[in-house]
Amino acid sequence: MPSVDSEIGSRQTGERRSRGGDARTGLSHHDAKGMLKPMFATLTLNPAVDCTATVRGPLRINSIQSVVGEVRTPGGKGINVAKMIAANGKRVVAGGLVGEAEAGWFEPELENMGIVPRFLKVPMPTRANVMVTDCSGHELKLNRPGFPGLKPDWQALEKYCRGLVRGAGIVILSGSLPASFPVTTYARLVRLFRRMGRAVGLDTSGPPLVRALLEKPDVLKPNREELGQCFHKTITGPRVLLWALRKLLLHHEAVVVSDGARGAFFAAGGGILFARSPRVAVVDTTGAGDALLGQFCCDYFPRRVIDTAVAARAVAAGAAAVETSGTPALRLRRVMRLSAQAHVSGIV
């Protein structure tokens, strides 16, 4: 096991080179006119309008409570990942599906965050998810199904996805699927992007996650429950968790397991780090794992190694999201300050 201060992940170098392209970045930085191309692309097939309502006093069921604040932001896991990437000053394209009625609001909102929106518009409304919080650690989330009745047009979707990642070396697939999409959707898209020579990150759950594992995405970001889904078992003690991480490393380049307020595990190249999250006041947990993944990808690519700084900044981004209402773009300065409070240790 390397020391805590060493880098982990170098064992994948030969594998990366075998896929072709630039082993350091996986992409060409400039087009024929010398223009910079985006490095990252995110795909959100089931976006949402994130609506957060803050109530006065402790949140209780079977009660009437006064709303003292409301926040409405473009959401969906891949979109939230893109927000964190853009906050780092990286070029990122956010794509996926969006309802025609909401596109005119989504796109300028994301552009104002430094994100290039490139959505496939569909003739259905985008779902609205509701979070109610009292800013004291109590919250209620209401997540609606997305685009009910929308059937996938694979030819159109694959053509769109090819265009989405043009110029991007890293593509991150994140979130749930529209209600009528098959569980094989992410597996099919991971296969497509890997054949195109892209590095692929995946953050989803349930059967879509299990099926996509067979296509060996480069980076996985399950939480503890989703890690158990990968092996059809409950992940209880640390020995079982470490066993699961090492099993996944046989087929995936890097695995990040978020573990709520405790922090996250980071595994690559046979080494495992645990980063304890800095303590913050809990306002709204929506998007915390997405911010963690976005910050991780910013730091992991293009070097493709994990060290203590990478792990610390990732959990700091998650903590910064927790102390913020809704899913706005986070301030990188706050993430850097919180990273100094994260404690990172190596695991043998």
N, C-alpha and C positions, 0 to 999 in steps of 0.2 A: 504494500500500500504506500503510495507516495505521501510525503509530509503534507500538512495542511497548507503550507505556503507554496507547494509545487503545483504545476498545472496537470490536469488530468484530461484525457481525451486523445492523446497523440497516437494511440494504437489504431485509430481509424484512418490515418493518413493514406496508407496504401489503398484502402477500399475507396476513398474519395477519388484518388487519381485514376482508379480503374473505370470510373464512370465517365471520364472525359472532361474536358473543359479545364478551367483554372482551379487547381486544388485549393488555392487560398480563398477565392471568392465565389467560384461557381458561376460567374457571369462576366460579360463584357461591359466595361464601365461606360463606353461611349458608342454612339451609333455612327453611321457613315458621315454625318455632318459634324461629328465631334461633340454632340450634345450629351449631357449626362443622362443616363437611364436610371430608373428607380431600382434599388437593390432588393426591396421587399415587396411582396404582394400578400394580401390576406383575403380569404374567401369566407364569406358569411352567407350561408344559404337560408338561414332563418333569422333575419334581423328583427329588431324591435324598436319601438319608440319607448325608451325607458322613462317612466313617470315615477318620481319619488315625492311622496308627501310626508312632511314632518308634522307630528302632532304634539300638542302640549300635554305634558304629564306622562306617566307610565302607560305604555301601550297595553290595552286589555281587550279581550274578546267580550262580546255581549255588552258593549258600552258605546256611548256617543262621545267622540273626542273632537276637539277643534283642530283644524289644520292651520298651522302657523307659517308654513312655507312649502312651496312646490318647485320642483326642478324637472325640466323635460329635455332629454338629450337623445341624439341618435345612438342606438345601442345594438347589441348583438356581440357575441364573444370576439369574432374576428375584427369587428370594427373597433372594439375596445383595445385589442392588441395593437391595431394600427395607430391609435391615439398615443400610446406609449412610445412606439417607434418614432413617430413624428416629433414627440417631445424631446427626443434625443438628437433631433436635427437630421435624421436619416430620411432618405427618399422612400416613400411607401405608397403603394396603390391599394385602395380598399375596394373590393368587389364582392359580388354575390347577387342575390335577388333583392329587389325592393319594389314595393307597390307603386304604381304610376302616380297615385295621389300624393304619396309622401316623398317622391324623388326630388321634387322642387325644394323641399325643406332639408332633406338629408344632405344633398350635395353641397350647397353653400356652407352649411354648418361644418362639414368635414373639411372643406377647402380653407375655412378660417382657422382650422387647427393644423394646417400644413399637410393635409392628406389629399392625394389625387383620387377622387371618386370615379369608379368605372363600373357601374352597376348594370345588371340585366333587369330591365323593368318588366313587371308582370301586371296583368289587369285585375289585381286583387289588392285589398288593403294590407298594409304592413301591420302586424299585431302590435298591441300596446301592452307592455308589462308594467305592473304596478308594484311599487315598494312602499310600505308604510313603516316609518321609523320614529322613535321618540328620542333619538340621539343618546340613549343610555344603554345601548347594547341590545335592545329589544326591537325586533322587526318582523314584518309579515310580507312575504313575497307572493305575488299572483302572476304566474307565467302562463300566457295563453298559447295554444297551438298555433303554428304559423301556416298561412296559405292553405287552409283546408280545401281539398278538392283539386289542388294543382298537381297535375301529373308531369313527371319529368319528360322532356323532349331531349333524349340523349344526344342526338346529332347536334342540335342547337346548343346544348349545354357544353359539350366538349369543344365545339368551335369557339364559343364564348371564352371558355377557360384557357384555351391556347392563346387567344388574344390578350387576356388579362395578364398573363405572366410574361408576355413579350418584353424582354429587357430586364426582367427580375430573376435573380438567382435563387432566392429563397421564397417559398410560398407556404403560408400557414393556414391550415384548414381548421376552423374552430366553431364549436357550438353544436346545437341540435339540428335536426333535419326538418324540413317542412313535413306536415302531418302525413301526406300521401307518398312521400319518397321512400324507396326501398332501403333496407338496412345495409345493402351493398353499395350505397352511393359513394361513401368516402373511400371504400376499397377501390372502386373503379377510378376515382379521381386521383388517389395516391399513385396508382399504377400509371395513369396518364402522365402525371407530372414527373415521376421518376424516369419514365422513358424519354421525356424531354430533357433530362439531365438536370432537373431542379432538385435542390435540397428541400425536403418536405417536413414541416412540423404539423402535429396533429393534437388537438384537444377536443375530445368529445366523450361520450359515455354510452354504456349499454351495448346492445348488439351492433350498432354501427362501429363502435370502437373495436369490439372483438373481431369483426370481419375485416376491418382495415389493418389490424395487426399483421395479417397474412401477407400484406404488400410491403411490409417493413419500412414504414416512414422513418426518416432519420432521427427526428426529435419527437418524444412523447411527453405530454404534461397531464397525467391523470392526478386526481386527488386520491386520498387513501381508499375511499369507497370504489372509485373507478379502477384503481390498481387491483382490488379484489375481483372486479368483474373480468379482468384480463385472465384470471386463473380460476374463475368460478368458485371463489372461496372468500371468506371474510379475513381481512388482514388485521390481526389483533396485535400481538407483541412485536418487538423490534426484530427478533430473529426471522419471523415470517416475512416482514417487510423487506429486510435485506436480501432474503432468499429470492423474493419476487423481483427486486431490482436487478440482481445479478442474472436472473433468467432472461429478463428483457434485454440486458446488454449483449446477450449472444446474438441478437438480431437487429438492435437499434443502436444508433451512434450515441445518443444522449437521452437520459430519462430524468425528468424533474417531477417529483411528487409533492404537491402542496398539501400541507397538513394543518390547515386552518390557522388559528392565532399562534400556534406553536412555531410555525416556520415551514421549511421545505427541505427535502432531500434532493441532492444533485449527484447524478451518477454518469460516468463516462470512462471508457478505457480501463475498466476494472477498478477504478477508484470511486469512493462515495464520500461526499461532504454533507453535513447537516448545518443549515443556517437557521439560527433562532431569530424569529422576527422581533424587531423593536416594538416596544409597547406604545400604543397610541390610544386616543379616545375613539371608541367605535361609534361612527355616525351611520355608515351605510356600507355593507359588505359587497354590494353589487360591483362586479368588475375587478375585484381584488386579484383573483387568479389570472385574469387577462392581463392586468398591468404587470404582474410577475412574469408572465410568459413573454410579453413584449419587451420588457427590459432585459430578460435573459437572452433573447434572440439578438438584440442589439449588441450585447457584449460577447456572446458566443461566436457569432459570425463577424468577420471572416476567419479569425484564428482557429476556431473550432476546438477550443480548450476551455476547461473550467478551472478557475482558481478562486481563492477566498473573496476577491473583490467582485467577481462575477456573481457569486452566490449572495454576497451581502447586498449588492445593489438590487438583485431580483426580489428578495424578501422585503427590502425597503420600499420598492415600488408597490408591492401588495399592501404594505402598511399605509402608504400615502393614499392609496385608493380607499381604504377603510375609513379614514378620517375625513372623507370628502362626500358630500351629498350628491347622488346621481353618478354619472359616469363621464365627467368632463375631462379635458386634457389636463394631465397632472403637471405640476411644476418640477422640472428636473432638479432645480436647486434643493427643493424639499427632499426629493429622493436621495440625493447625495448626502444631505445632513443626516437622514435617518439611517443610511448605510453604515455610518460610523458607530451606530448603536447596536447593529446586528452582530451576533456572536457566531462564528463559523468554526466548526470542528471536523476533524477527519474521523472516519469510521473504518476500523480494520475488518 
